[in-house]
Amino acid sequence: MSAITTHILNVSSGFPARGVPVTLERQTSSGWEIIGKGATDDDGRLLNLLASDTGLLSGNYRLTFDTKTYFQQQQIEGFYPQVTVAFTVRDAAQHYHVPLLLSPFGYSTYRGS
């Protein structure tokens, strides 16, 4: 499991959001650098965003969820084509879990465990 993970639940259906494309970026002095990509599994989880040989550094990160693709697959018209969640890693030795609660017209996120 990577040091940064996510889990997406579709709160309008009550089921995990499977197949959501996710991009993980780290802020550098020259901008944002993509350091991981993937899609959520059948349980709505993405546990391998970072390669095992990629070390976590302190700094700013962001997860971008391609919700347009997900809602199109569900044949639902959503309002937000993507959701971007920016957060700060202060202690690189910790695990950071960033869940997303999603519906076609809203979302919520928090630091999980």
Gaussian input, Z-matrix of N, CA and C with variables (Angstrom, degrees):
# hf/3-21g

backbone

0 1
 N
 C     1     B1
 C     2     B2     1     A1
 N     3     B3     2     A2     1     D1
 C     4     B4     3     A3     2     D2
 C     5     B5     4     A4     3     D3
 N     6     B6     5     A5     4     D4
 C     7     B7     6     A6     5     D5
 C     8     B8     7     A7     6     D6
 N     9     B9     8     A8     7     D7
 C    10    B10     9     A9     8     D8
 C    11    B11    10    A10     9     D9
 N    12    B12    11    A11    10    D10
 C    13    B13    12    A12    11    D11
 C    14    B14    13    A13    12    D12
 N    15    B15    14    A14    13    D13
 C    16    B16    15    A15    14    D14
 C    17    B17    16    A16    15    D15
 N    18    B18    17    A17    16    D16
 C    19    B19    18    A18    17    D17
 C    20    B20    19    A19    18    D18
 N    21    B21    20    A20    19    D19
 C    22    B22    21    A21    20    D20
 C    23    B23    22    A22    21    D21
 N    24    B24    23    A23    22    D22
 C    25    B25    24    A24    23    D23
 C    26    B26    25    A25    24    D24
 N    27    B27    26    A26    25    D25
 C    28    B28    27    A27    26    D26
 C    29    B29    28    A28    27    D27
 N    30    B30    29    A29    28    D28
 C    31    B31    30    A30    29    D29
 C    32    B32    31    A31    30    D30
 N    33    B33    32    A32    31    D31
 C    34    B34    33    A33    32    D32
 C    35    B35    34    A34    33    D33
 N    36    B36    35    A35    34    D34
 C    37    B37    36    A36    35    D35
 C    38    B38    37    A37    36    D36
 N    39    B39    38    A38    37    D37
 C    40    B40    39    A39    38    D38
 C    41    B41    40    A40    39    D39
 N    42    B42    41    A41    40    D40
 C    43    B43    42    A42    41    D41
 C    44    B44    43    A43    42    D42
 N    45    B45    44    A44    43    D43
 C    46    B46    45    A45    44    D44
 C    47    B47    46    A46    45    D45
 N    48    B48    47    A47    46    D46
 C    49    B49    48    A48    47    D47
 C    50    B50    49    A49    48    D48
 N    51    B51    50    A50    49    D49
 C    52    B52    51    A51    50    D50
 C    53    B53    52    A52    51    D51
 N    54    B54    53    A53    52    D52
 C    55    B55    54    A54    53    D53
 C    56    B56    55    A55    54    D54
 N    57    B57    56    A56    55    D55
 C    58    B58    57    A57    56    D56
 C    59    B59    58    A58    57    D57
 N    60    B60    59    A59    58    D58
 C    61    B61    60    A60    59    D59
 C    62    B62    61    A61    60    D60
 N    63    B63    62    A62    61    D61
 C    64    B64    63    A63    62    D62
 C    65    B65    64    A64    63    D63
 N    66    B66    65    A65    64    D64
 C    67    B67    66    A66    65    D65
 C    68    B68    67    A67    66    D66
 N    69    B69    68    A68    67    D67
 C    70    B70    69    A69    68    D68
 C    71    B71    70    A70    69    D69
 N    72    B72    71    A71    70    D70
 C    73    B73    72    A72    71    D71
 C    74    B74    73    A73    72    D72
 N    75    B75    74    A74    73    D73
 C    76    B76    75    A75    74    D74
 C    77    B77    76    A76    75    D75
 N    78    B78    77    A77    76    D76
 C    79    B79    78    A78    77    D77
 C    80    B80    79    A79    78    D78
 N    81    B81    80    A80    79    D79
 C    82    B82    81    A81    80    D80
 C    83    B83    82    A82    81    D81
 N    84    B84    83    A83    82    D82
 C    85    B85    84    A84    83    D83
 C    86    B86    85    A85    84    D84
 N    87    B87    86    A86    85    D85
 C    88    B88    87    A87    86    D86
 C    89    B89    88    A88    87    D87
 N    90    B90    89    A89    88    D88
 C    91    B91    90    A90    89    D89
 C    92    B92    91    A91    90    D90
 N    93    B93    92    A92    91    D91
 C    94    B94    93    A93    92    D92
 C    95    B95    94    A94    93    D93
 N    96    B96    95    A95    94    D94
 C    97    B97    96    A96    95    D95
 C    98    B98    97    A97    96    D96
 N    99    B99    98    A98    97    D97
 C   100   B100    99    A99    98    D98
 C   101   B101   100   A100    99    D99
 N   102   B102   101   A101   100   D100
 C   103   B103   102   A102   101   D101
 C   104   B104   103   A103   102   D102
 N   105   B105   104   A104   103   D103
 C   106   B106   105   A105   104   D104
 C   107   B107   106   A106   105   D105
 N   108   B108   107   A107   106   D106
 C   109   B109   108   A108   107   D107
 C   110   B110   109   A109   108   D108
 N   111   B111   110   A110   109   D109
 C   112   B112   111   A111   110   D110
 C   113   B113   112   A112   111   D111
 N   114   B114   113   A113   112   D112
 C   115   B115   114   A114   113   D113
 C   116   B116   115   A115   114   D114
 N   117   B117   116   A116   115   D115
 C   118   B118   117   A117   116   D116
 C   119   B119   118   A118   117   D117
 N   120   B120   119   A119   118   D118
 C   121   B121   120   A120   119   D119
 C   122   B122   121   A121   120   D120
 N   123   B123   122   A122   121   D121
 C   124   B124   123   A123   122   D122
 C   125   B125   124   A124   123   D123
 N   126   B126   125   A125   124   D124
 C   127   B127   126   A126   125   D125
 C   128   B128   127   A127   126   D126
 N   129   B129   128   A128   127   D127
 C   130   B130   129   A129   128   D128
 C   131   B131   130   A130   129   D129
 N   132   B132   131   A131   130   D130
 C   133   B133   132   A132   131   D131
 C   134   B134   133   A133   132   D132
 N   135   B135   134   A134   133   D133
 C   136   B136   135   A135   134   D134
 C   137   B137   136   A136   135   D135
 N   138   B138   137   A137   136   D136
 C   139   B139   138   A138   137   D137
 C   140   B140   139   A139   138   D138
 N   141   B141   140   A140   139   D139
 C   142   B142   141   A141   140   D140
 C   143   B143   142   A142   141   D141
 N   144   B144   143   A143   142   D142
 C   145   B145   144   A144   143   D143
 C   146   B146   145   A145   144   D144
 N   147   B147   146   A146   145   D145
 C   148   B148   147   A147   146   D146
 C   149   B149   148   A148   147   D147
 N   150   B150   149   A149   148   D148
 C   151   B151   150   A150   149   D149
 C   152   B152   151   A151   150   D150
 N   153   B153   152   A152   151   D151
 C   154   B154   153   A153   152   D152
 C   155   B155   154   A154   153   D153
 N   156   B156   155   A155   154   D154
 C   157   B157   156   A156   155   D155
 C   158   B158   157   A157   156   D156
 N   159   B159   158   A158   157   D157
 C   160   B160   159   A159   158   D158
 C   161   B161   160   A160   159   D159
 N   162   B162   161   A161   160   D160
 C   163   B163   162   A162   161   D161
 C   164   B164   163   A163   162   D162
 N   165   B165   164   A164   163   D163
 C   166   B166   165   A165   164   D164
 C   167   B167   166   A166   165   D165
 N   168   B168   167   A167   166   D166
 C   169   B169   168   A168   167   D167
 C   170   B170   169   A169   168   D168
 N   171   B171   170   A170   169   D169
 C   172   B172   171   A171   170   D170
 C   173   B173   172   A172   171   D171
 N   174   B174   173   A173   172   D172
 C   175   B175   174   A174   173   D173
 C   176   B176   175   A175   174   D174
 N   177   B177   176   A176   175   D175
 C   178   B178   177   A177   176   D176
 C   179   B179   178   A178   177   D177
 N   180   B180   179   A179   178   D178
 C   181   B181   180   A180   179   D179
 C   182   B182   181   A181   180   D180
 N   183   B183   182   A182   181   D181
 C   184   B184   183   A183   182   D182
 C   185   B185   184   A184   183   D183
 N   186   B186   185   A185   184   D184
 C   187   B187   186   A186   185   D185
 C   188   B188   187   A187   186   D186
 N   189   B189   188   A188   187   D187
 C   190   B190   189   A189   188   D188
 C   191   B191   190   A190   189   D189
 N   192   B192   191   A191   190   D190
 C   193   B193   192   A192   191   D191
 C   194   B194   193   A193   192   D192
 N   195   B195   194   A194   193   D193
 C   196   B196   195   A195   194   D194
 C   197   B197   196   A196   195   D195
 N   198   B198   197   A197   196   D196
 C   199   B199   198   A198   197   D197
 C   200   B200   199   A199   198   D198
 N   201   B201   200   A200   199   D199
 C   202   B202   201   A201   200   D200
 C   203   B203   202   A202   201   D201
 N   204   B204   203   A203   202   D202
 C   205   B205   204   A204   203   D203
 C   206   B206   205   A205   204   D204
 N   207   B207   206   A206   205   D205
 C   208   B208   207   A207   206   D206
 C   209   B209   208   A208   207   D207
 N   210   B210   209   A209   208   D208
 C   211   B211   210   A210   209   D209
 C   212   B212   211   A211   210   D210
 N   213   B213   212   A212   211   D211
 C   214   B214   213   A213   212   D212
 C   215   B215   214   A214   213   D213
 N   216   B216   215   A215   214   D214
 C   217   B217   216   A216   215   D215
 C   218   B218   217   A217   216   D216
 N   219   B219   218   A218   217   D217
 C   220   B220   219   A219   218   D218
 C   221   B221   220   A220   219   D219
 N   222   B222   221   A221   220   D220
 C   223   B223   222   A222   221   D221
 C   224   B224   223   A223   222   D222
 N   225   B225   224   A224   223   D223
 C   226   B226   225   A225   224   D224
 C   227   B227   226   A226   225   D225
 N   228   B228   227   A227   226   D226
 C   229   B229   228   A228   227   D227
 C   230   B230   229   A229   228   D228
 N   231   B231   230   A230   229   D229
 C   232   B232   231   A231   230   D230
 C   233   B233   232   A232   231   D231
 N   234   B234   233   A233   232   D232
 C   235   B235   234   A234   233   D233
 C   236   B236   235   A235   234   D234
 N   237   B237   236   A236   235   D235
 C   238   B238   237   A237   236   D236
 C   239   B239   238   A238   237   D237
 N   240   B240   239   A239   238   D238
 C   241   B241   240   A240   239   D239
 C   242   B242   241   A241   240   D240
 N   243   B243   242   A242   241   D241
 C   244   B244   243   A243   242   D242
 C   245   B245   244   A244   243   D243
 N   246   B246   245   A245   244   D244
 C   247   B247   246   A246   245   D245
 C   248   B248   247   A247   246   D246
 N   249   B249   248   A248   247   D247
 C   250   B250   249   A249   248   D248
 C   251   B251   250   A250   249   D249
 N   252   B252   251   A251   250   D250
 C   253   B253   252   A252   251   D251
 C   254   B254   253   A253   252   D252
 N   255   B255   254   A254   253   D253
 C   256   B256   255   A255   254   D254
 C   257   B257   256   A256   255   D255
 N   258   B258   257   A257   256   D256
 C   259   B259   258   A258   257   D257
 C   260   B260   259   A259   258   D258
 N   261   B261   260   A260   259   D259
 C   262   B262   261   A261   260   D260
 C   263   B263   262   A262   261   D261
 N   264   B264   263   A263   262   D262
 C   265   B265   264   A264   263   D263
 C   266   B266   265   A265   264   D264
 N   267   B267   266   A266   265   D265
 C   268   B268   267   A267   266   D266
 C   269   B269   268   A268   267   D267
 N   270   B270   269   A269   268   D268
 C   271   B271   270   A270   269   D269
 C   272   B272   271   A271   270   D270
 N   273   B273   272   A272   271   D271
 C   274   B274   273   A273   272   D272
 C   275   B275   274   A274   273   D273
 N   276   B276   275   A275   274   D274
 C   277   B277   276   A276   275   D275
 C   278   B278   277   A277   276   D276
 N   279   B279   278   A278   277   D277
 C   280   B280   279   A279   278   D278
 C   281   B281   280   A280   279   D279
 N   282   B282   281   A281   280   D280
 C   283   B283   282   A282   281   D281
 C   284   B284   283   A283   282   D282
 N   285   B285   284   A284   283   D283
 C   286   B286   285   A285   284   D284
 C   287   B287   286   A286   285   D285
 N   288   B288   287   A287   286   D286
 C   289   B289   288   A288   287   D287
 C   290   B290   289   A289   288   D288
 N   291   B291   290   A290   289   D289
 C   292   B292   291   A291   290   D290
 C   293   B293   292   A292   291   D291
 N   294   B294   293   A293   292   D292
 C   295   B295   294   A294   293   D293
 C   296   B296   295   A295   294   D294
 N   297   B297   296   A296   295   D295
 C   298   B298   297   A297   296   D296
 C   299   B299   298   A298   297   D297
 N   300   B300   299   A299   298   D298
 C   301   B301   300   A300   299   D299
 C   302   B302   301   A301   300   D300
 N   303   B303   302   A302   301   D301
 C   304   B304   303   A303   302   D302
 C   305   B305   304   A304   303   D303
 N   306   B306   305   A305   304   D304
 C   307   B307   306   A306   305   D305
 C   308   B308   307   A307   306   D306
 N   309   B309   308   A308   307   D307
 C   310   B310   309   A309   308   D308
 C   311   B311   310   A310   309   D309
 N   312   B312   311   A311   310   D310
 C   313   B313   312   A312   311   D311
 C   314   B314   313   A313   312   D312
 N   315   B315   314   A314   313   D313
 C   316   B316   315   A315   314   D314
 C   317   B317   316   A316   315   D315
 N   318   B318   317   A317   316   D316
 C   319   B319   318   A318   317   D317
 C   320   B320   319   A319   318   D318
 N   321   B321   320   A320   319   D319
 C   322   B322   321   A321   320   D320
 C   323   B323   322   A322   321   D321
 N   324   B324   323   A323   322   D322
 C   325   B325   324   A324   323   D323
 C   326   B326   325   A325   324   D324
 N   327   B327   326   A326   325   D325
 C   328   B328   327   A327   326   D326
 C   329   B329   328   A328   327   D327
 N   330   B330   329   A329   328   D328
 C   331   B331   330   A330   329   D329
 C   332   B332   331   A331   330   D330
 N   333   B333   332   A332   331   D331
 C   334   B334   333   A333   332   D332
 C   335   B335   334   A334   333   D333
 N   336   B336   335   A335   334   D334
 C   337   B337   336   A336   335   D335
 C   338   B338   337   A337   336   D336

   B1=1.4511
   B2=1.5288
   B3=1.3192
   B4=1.4606
   B5=1.5273
   B6=1.3116
   B7=1.4641
   B8=1.5263
   B9=1.3317
   B10=1.4650
   B11=1.5229
   B12=1.3294
   B13=1.4639
   B14=1.5268
   B15=1.3348
   B16=1.4580
   B17=1.5227
   B18=1.3103
   B19=1.4573
   B20=1.5238
   B21=1.3236
   B22=1.4639
   B23=1.5253
   B24=1.3248
   B25=1.4573
   B26=1.5207
   B27=1.3219
   B28=1.4595
   B29=1.5262
   B30=1.3169
   B31=1.4572
   B32=1.5250
   B33=1.3266
   B34=1.4635
   B35=1.5255
   B36=1.3296
   B37=1.4682
   B38=1.5258
   B39=1.3342
   B40=1.4578
   B41=1.5165
   B42=1.3313
   B43=1.4624
   B44=1.5249
   B45=1.3328
   B46=1.4650
   B47=1.5267
   B48=1.3201
   B49=1.4663
   B50=1.5224
   B51=1.3149
   B52=1.4679
   B53=1.5194
   B54=1.3347
   B55=1.4538
   B56=1.5177
   B57=1.3229
   B58=1.4673
   B59=1.5309
   B60=1.3347
   B61=1.4652
   B62=1.5364
   B63=1.3372
   B64=1.4640
   B65=1.5280
   B66=1.3221
   B67=1.4612
   B68=1.5230
   B69=1.3247
   B70=1.4636
   B71=1.5222
   B72=1.3335
   B73=1.4649
   B74=1.5266
   B75=1.3354
   B76=1.4611
   B77=1.5247
   B78=1.3268
   B79=1.4645
   B80=1.5258
   B81=1.3280
   B82=1.4613
   B83=1.5260
   B84=1.2996
   B85=1.4688
   B86=1.5276
   B87=1.3319
   B88=1.4684
   B89=1.5278
   B90=1.3233
   B91=1.4610
   B92=1.5157
   B93=1.3234
   B94=1.4624
   B95=1.5231
   B96=1.3275
   B97=1.4660
   B98=1.5293
   B99=1.3356
   B100=1.4664
   B101=1.5234
   B102=1.3322
   B103=1.4671
   B104=1.5253
   B105=1.3252
   B106=1.4555
   B107=1.5135
   B108=1.3391
   B109=1.4683
   B110=1.5169
   B111=1.3085
   B112=1.4539
   B113=1.5148
   B114=1.3252
   B115=1.4621
   B116=1.5208
   B117=1.3177
   B118=1.4554
   B119=1.5295
   B120=1.3330
   B121=1.4609
   B122=1.5334
   B123=1.3273
   B124=1.4639
   B125=1.5245
   B126=1.3357
   B127=1.4602
   B128=1.5314
   B129=1.3476
   B130=1.4540
   B131=1.5166
   B132=1.3304
   B133=1.4659
   B134=1.5239
   B135=1.3110
   B136=1.4596
   B137=1.5232
   B138=1.3256
   B139=1.4613
   B140=1.5167
   B141=1.3393
   B142=1.4682
   B143=1.5297
   B144=1.3149
   B145=1.4701
   B146=1.5220
   B147=1.3076
   B148=1.4644
   B149=1.5148
   B150=1.3078
   B151=1.4669
   B152=1.5256
   B153=1.3259
   B154=1.4637
   B155=1.5235
   B156=1.3244
   B157=1.4656
   B158=1.5307
   B159=1.3391
   B160=1.4645
   B161=1.5194
   B162=1.3076
   B163=1.4566
   B164=1.5190
   B165=1.3076
   B166=1.4541
   B167=1.5276
   B168=1.3183
   B169=1.4597
   B170=1.5232
   B171=1.3101
   B172=1.4606
   B173=1.5212
   B174=1.3344
   B175=1.4547
   B176=1.5097
   B177=1.3202
   B178=1.4608
   B179=1.5260
   B180=1.3260
   B181=1.4596
   B182=1.5160
   B183=1.3337
   B184=1.4585
   B185=1.5216
   B186=1.3178
   B187=1.4587
   B188=1.5210
   B189=1.3266
   B190=1.4585
   B191=1.5204
   B192=1.3192
   B193=1.4584
   B194=1.5277
   B195=1.3237
   B196=1.4696
   B197=1.5268
   B198=1.3214
   B199=1.4610
   B200=1.5299
   B201=1.3220
   B202=1.4714
   B203=1.5260
   B204=1.3320
   B205=1.4683
   B206=1.5199
   B207=1.3271
   B208=1.4682
   B209=1.5242
   B210=1.3235
   B211=1.4637
   B212=1.5279
   B213=1.3260
   B214=1.4671
   B215=1.5277
   B216=1.3251
   B217=1.4685
   B218=1.5230
   B219=1.3276
   B220=1.4643
   B221=1.5322
   B222=1.3290
   B223=1.4671
   B224=1.5318
   B225=1.3374
   B226=1.4601
   B227=1.5242
   B228=1.3180
   B229=1.4576
   B230=1.5246
   B231=1.3140
   B232=1.4597
   B233=1.5182
   B234=1.3070
   B235=1.4629
   B236=1.5247
   B237=1.3299
   B238=1.4627
   B239=1.5281
   B240=1.3391
   B241=1.4642
   B242=1.5254
   B243=1.3153
   B244=1.4621
   B245=1.5169
   B246=1.3156
   B247=1.4603
   B248=1.5181
   B249=1.3239
   B250=1.4567
   B251=1.5193
   B252=1.3234
   B253=1.4626
   B254=1.5209
   B255=1.3255
   B256=1.4665
   B257=1.5262
   B258=1.3293
   B259=1.4675
   B260=1.5211
   B261=1.3181
   B262=1.4587
   B263=1.5182
   B264=1.3141
   B265=1.4662
   B266=1.5248
   B267=1.3225
   B268=1.4632
   B269=1.5248
   B270=1.3169
   B271=1.4642
   B272=1.5237
   B273=1.3198
   B274=1.4684
   B275=1.5196
   B276=1.3236
   B277=1.4627
   B278=1.5265
   B279=1.3183
   B280=1.4630
   B281=1.5249
   B282=1.3348
   B283=1.4606
   B284=1.5262
   B285=1.3230
   B286=1.4602
   B287=1.5220
   B288=1.3430
   B289=1.4606
   B290=1.5244
   B291=1.3388
   B292=1.4679
   B293=1.5302
   B294=1.3386
   B295=1.4589
   B296=1.5314
   B297=1.3279
   B298=1.4627
   B299=1.5213
   B300=1.3215
   B301=1.4604
   B302=1.5244
   B303=1.3257
   B304=1.4596
   B305=1.5197
   B306=1.3237
   B307=1.4620
   B308=1.5289
   B309=1.3238
   B310=1.4607
   B311=1.5337
   B312=1.3292
   B313=1.4592
   B314=1.5236
   B315=1.3180
   B316=1.4563
   B317=1.5159
   B318=1.3250
   B319=1.4622
   B320=1.5218
   B321=1.3189
   B322=1.4529
   B323=1.5184
   B324=1.3123
   B325=1.4536
   B326=1.5244
   B327=1.3191
   B328=1.4600
   B329=1.5188
   B330=1.3076
   B331=1.4629
   B332=1.5159
   B333=1.3141
   B334=1.4506
   B335=1.5139
   B336=1.3290
   B337=1.4686
   B338=1.5130
   A1=108.04
   A2=115.92
   A3=119.98
   A4=110.53
   A5=116.37
   A6=122.34
   A7=112.07
   A8=117.41
   A9=122.60
   A10=107.82
   A11=115.77
   A12=121.10
   A13=109.05
   A14=115.01
   A15=119.98
   A16=109.83
   A17=115.74
   A18=123.92
   A19=106.19
   A20=117.08
   A21=120.24
   A22=109.45
   A23=115.02
   A24=121.31
   A25=108.96
   A26=115.66
   A27=121.68
   A28=106.10
   A29=117.06
   A30=120.14
   A31=112.70
   A32=118.06
   A33=119.17
   A34=111.60
   A35=117.37
   A36=120.49
   A37=111.89
   A38=116.06
   A39=120.00
   A40=113.46
   A41=117.45
   A42=121.64
   A43=111.20
   A44=116.24
   A45=119.57
   A46=110.36
   A47=115.75
   A48=121.39
   A49=108.02
   A50=115.98
   A51=119.85
   A52=110.43
   A53=114.99
   A54=121.01
   A55=115.42
   A56=117.94
   A57=120.38
   A58=109.13
   A59=118.46
   A60=120.15
   A61=110.36
   A62=115.60
   A63=121.59
   A64=108.70
   A65=116.05
   A66=122.24
   A67=108.67
   A68=116.29
   A69=122.62
   A70=108.54
   A71=116.00
   A72=121.26
   A73=110.33
   A74=115.23
   A75=122.62
   A76=107.64
   A77=116.32
   A78=120.15
   A79=109.59
   A80=114.96
   A81=121.56
   A82=108.37
   A83=116.76
   A84=120.43
   A85=112.04
   A86=117.30
   A87=120.37
   A88=113.35
   A89=118.01
   A90=120.57
   A91=111.58
   A92=115.90
   A93=121.94
   A94=109.60
   A95=115.46
   A96=122.39
   A97=109.07
   A98=116.92
   A99=120.71
   A100=108.57
   A101=115.61
   A102=119.94
   A103=112.35
   A104=117.31
   A105=120.15
   A106=111.69
   A107=114.88
   A108=121.93
   A109=107.89
   A110=115.38
   A111=119.76
   A112=109.76
   A113=115.46
   A114=121.79
   A115=108.07
   A116=115.75
   A117=119.78
   A118=111.06
   A119=115.10
   A120=121.47
   A121=110.44
   A122=116.87
   A123=121.61
   A124=112.82
   A125=116.76
   A126=121.82
   A127=111.60
   A128=116.80
   A129=121.01
   A130=114.10
   A131=116.54
   A132=121.13
   A133=111.75
   A134=114.75
   A135=122.09
   A136=106.21
   A137=114.92
   A138=121.27
   A139=113.60
   A140=117.88
   A141=120.37
   A142=111.75
   A143=116.03
   A144=120.28
   A145=112.55
   A146=116.68
   A147=121.81
   A148=109.63
   A149=117.08
   A150=120.64
   A151=108.41
   A152=116.27
   A153=120.20
   A154=112.71
   A155=117.57
   A156=120.01
   A157=113.02
   A158=116.75
   A159=120.74
   A160=108.78
   A161=116.55
   A162=120.43
   A163=111.75
   A164=114.90
   A165=120.77
   A166=108.36
   A167=116.20
   A168=122.37
   A169=108.91
   A170=117.11
   A171=120.07
   A172=108.29
   A173=116.14
   A174=119.85
   A175=112.44
   A176=115.57
   A177=122.45
   A178=110.77
   A179=114.24
   A180=122.53
   A181=108.03
   A182=115.38
   A183=119.02
   A184=109.79
   A185=113.26
   A186=122.82
   A187=107.37
   A188=116.60
   A189=120.90
   A190=107.97
   A191=115.26
   A192=123.09
   A193=108.13
   A194=117.58
   A195=122.62
   A196=108.28
   A197=115.84
   A198=120.68
   A199=112.31
   A200=117.29
   A201=120.06
   A202=110.21
   A203=116.53
   A204=120.72
   A205=110.63
   A206=116.95
   A207=121.14
   A208=111.07
   A209=117.34
   A210=119.37
   A211=111.83
   A212=118.07
   A213=120.04
   A214=110.36
   A215=117.35
   A216=120.91
   A217=111.08
   A218=116.57
   A219=121.82
   A220=112.16
   A221=116.07
   A222=123.01
   A223=111.36
   A224=113.34
   A225=121.68
   A226=107.68
   A227=116.16
   A228=119.30
   A229=108.48
   A230=116.06
   A231=120.83
   A232=111.18
   A233=116.17
   A234=121.98
   A235=112.21
   A236=117.16
   A237=122.04
   A238=109.92
   A239=118.88
   A240=120.12
   A241=112.77
   A242=116.00
   A243=119.95
   A244=108.60
   A245=114.56
   A246=121.73
   A247=106.55
   A248=116.34
   A249=121.15
   A250=108.77
   A251=115.42
   A252=121.97
   A253=107.79
   A254=116.05
   A255=121.35
   A256=108.60
   A257=116.27
   A258=120.67
   A259=109.23
   A260=115.45
   A261=121.75
   A262=110.70
   A263=115.96
   A264=122.52
   A265=106.52
   A266=115.94
   A267=120.29
   A268=111.58
   A269=115.98
   A270=121.32
   A271=107.76
   A272=116.86
   A273=121.75
   A274=112.94
   A275=118.34
   A276=121.29
   A277=111.72
   A278=117.95
   A279=121.58
   A280=111.37
   A281=114.32
   A282=122.15
   A283=107.55
   A284=117.08
   A285=122.10
   A286=109.01
   A287=115.41
   A288=122.03
   A289=107.14
   A290=116.58
   A291=121.88
   A292=108.61
   A293=117.89
   A294=120.89
   A295=112.00
   A296=114.70
   A297=121.93
   A298=108.09
   A299=116.27
   A300=122.41
   A301=105.56
   A302=116.27
   A303=121.47
   A304=111.99
   A305=115.47
   A306=122.30
   A307=106.46
   A308=118.46
   A309=119.06
   A310=113.86
   A311=117.48
   A312=119.76
   A313=113.89
   A314=117.11
   A315=119.84
   A316=111.15
   A317=115.02
   A318=120.77
   A319=109.58
   A320=114.89
   A321=122.51
   A322=107.74
   A323=116.42
   A324=120.74
   A325=109.10
   A326=115.88
   A327=121.22
   A328=108.10
   A329=116.93
   A330=119.97
   A331=107.49
   A332=115.67
   A333=121.19
   A334=111.16
   A335=114.44
   A336=119.17
   A337=110.22
   D1=137.80
   D2=-179.21
   D3=-78.52
   D4=167.88
   D5=-178.18
   D6=-71.71
   D7=-18.39
   D8=176.09
   D9=-123.84
   D10=124.00
   D11=-179.79
   D12=-132.11
   D13=166.26
   D14=177.51
   D15=-145.65
   D16=164.46
   D17=179.62
   D18=-149.79
   D19=129.51
   D20=-177.74
   D21=-119.10
   D22=127.19
   D23=174.09
   D24=-115.27
   D25=132.28
   D26=174.69
   D27=-85.69
   D28=102.79
   D29=-174.71
   D30=-73.73
   D31=-15.84
   D32=177.46
   D33=-79.25
   D34=-27.70
   D35=178.16
   D36=-102.07
   D37=-22.45
   D38=-176.99
   D39=83.97
   D40=9.45
   D41=-177.30
   D42=-118.18
   D43=159.07
   D44=173.99
   D45=-61.23
   D46=147.92
   D47=178.17
   D48=-92.34
   D49=101.42
   D50=-177.22
   D51=-93.96
   D52=146.43
   D53=175.76
   D54=80.55
   D55=16.77
   D56=179.29
   D57=-80.01
   D58=119.63
   D59=175.75
   D60=-68.30
   D61=135.34
   D62=-177.60
   D63=-132.52
   D64=137.93
   D65=175.67
   D66=-120.80
   D67=134.69
   D68=176.50
   D69=-110.39
   D70=129.38
   D71=179.52
   D72=-127.44
   D73=151.49
   D74=174.34
   D75=-117.71
   D76=137.75
   D77=178.31
   D78=-79.97
   D79=129.92
   D80=177.28
   D81=-119.31
   D82=178.85
   D83=179.36
   D84=-65.10
   D85=-20.34
   D86=-179.36
   D87=-105.95
   D88=8.17
   D89=179.06
   D90=130.35
   D91=-152.35
   D92=-178.78
   D93=-99.57
   D94=133.35
   D95=-179.13
   D96=-116.41
   D97=126.59
   D98=176.91
   D99=-70.86
   D100=125.29
   D101=179.17
   D102=-120.47
   D103=-3.25
   D104=178.15
   D105=-168.04
   D106=148.81
   D107=176.95
   D108=-145.53
   D109=153.53
   D110=176.18
   D111=178.94
   D112=-171.63
   D113=177.00
   D114=-138.97
   D115=148.92
   D116=-178.20
   D117=-67.23
   D118=148.23
   D119=-179.02
   D120=-85.00
   D121=-171.30
   D122=-177.26
   D123=-61.29
   D124=-23.27
   D125=179.02
   D126=-95.00
   D127=7.87
   D128=179.62
   D129=77.12
   D130=13.63
   D131=-176.10
   D132=-105.12
   D133=150.95
   D134=172.40
   D135=-134.08
   D136=103.09
   D137=-172.03
   D138=-103.66
   D139=-6.90
   D140=-175.18
   D141=-124.49
   D142=47.18
   D143=179.66
   D144=-67.00
   D145=-38.57
   D146=179.04
   D147=-103.09
   D148=135.95
   D149=173.72
   D150=-62.75
   D151=149.82
   D152=-176.18
   D153=-60.65
   D154=-24.40
   D155=179.72
   D156=-92.92
   D157=4.03
   D158=177.85
   D159=-93.75
   D160=115.01
   D161=179.94
   D162=-81.08
   D163=145.93
   D164=176.71
   D165=-84.03
   D166=135.68
   D167=178.31
   D168=-117.06
   D169=153.59
   D170=172.75
   D171=-64.51
   D172=147.02
   D173=178.52
   D174=143.99
   D175=-167.61
   D176=-177.89
   D177=-96.46
   D178=138.21
   D179=-179.91
   D180=-132.40
   D181=162.93
   D182=171.06
   D183=-148.42
   D184=143.45
   D185=173.45
   D186=-107.30
   D187=131.98
   D188=175.28
   D189=-117.58
   D190=122.20
   D191=-178.35
   D192=-102.70
   D193=123.71
   D194=-179.92
   D195=-84.09
   D196=80.21
   D197=-175.50
   D198=-74.04
   D199=-24.92
   D200=177.91
   D201=-60.56
   D202=-47.82
   D203=178.86
   D204=-59.89
   D205=-44.72
   D206=-179.56
   D207=-60.71
   D208=-50.67
   D209=-177.48
   D210=-66.94
   D211=-33.87
   D212=175.23
   D213=-62.33
   D214=-40.65
   D215=177.58
   D216=-62.86
   D217=-30.82
   D218=179.75
   D219=-87.59
   D220=-1.43
   D221=-175.97
   D222=57.44
   D223=44.72
   D224=179.19
   D225=-124.62
   D226=138.05
   D227=175.67
   D228=-89.15
   D229=115.59
   D230=179.49
   D231=-101.16
   D232=161.42
   D233=-179.00
   D234=-89.20
   D235=-35.15
   D236=-177.51
   D237=-102.09
   D238=114.27
   D239=179.56
   D240=-71.17
   D241=-23.43
   D242=175.02
   D243=-153.90
   D244=156.94
   D245=175.18
   D246=-123.77
   D247=126.96
   D248=177.54
   D249=-115.96
   D250=127.16
   D251=179.84
   D252=-118.99
   D253=114.30
   D254=177.78
   D255=-99.29
   D256=142.57
   D257=-179.03
   D258=-152.70
   D259=164.99
   D260=-177.58
   D261=-113.73
   D262=128.78
   D263=172.81
   D264=-93.23
   D265=114.46
   D266=179.17
   D267=-97.20
   D268=-35.30
   D269=-178.70
   D270=-121.43
   D271=104.15
   D272=-175.31
   D273=-67.63
   D274=-10.66
   D275=178.58
   D276=-83.55
   D277=-12.70
   D278=-178.63
   D279=-86.56
   D280=164.17
   D281=172.65
   D282=-96.05
   D283=138.13
   D284=-179.95
   D285=-118.81
   D286=114.64
   D287=178.76
   D288=-112.00
   D289=123.90
   D290=-174.26
   D291=-122.95
   D292=88.65
   D293=178.89
   D294=-74.82
   D295=155.31
   D296=176.84
   D297=-129.61
   D298=124.33
   D299=172.68
   D300=-99.87
   D301=122.71
   D302=-166.51
   D303=-127.58
   D304=141.68
   D305=168.39
   D306=-141.50
   D307=169.47
   D308=-178.24
   D309=-60.47
   D310=-24.25
   D311=-174.28
   D312=-125.07
   D313=18.21
   D314=177.99
   D315=-174.44
   D316=167.08
   D317=176.81
   D318=-158.11
   D319=160.89
   D320=177.24
   D321=-145.89
   D322=150.73
   D323=179.24
   D324=-144.06
   D325=163.58
   D326=-179.25
   D327=-161.81
   D328=167.95
   D329=174.17
   D330=-85.40
   D331=117.34
   D332=179.73
   D333=-91.55
   D334=-166.58
   D335=-179.85
   D336=-125.04

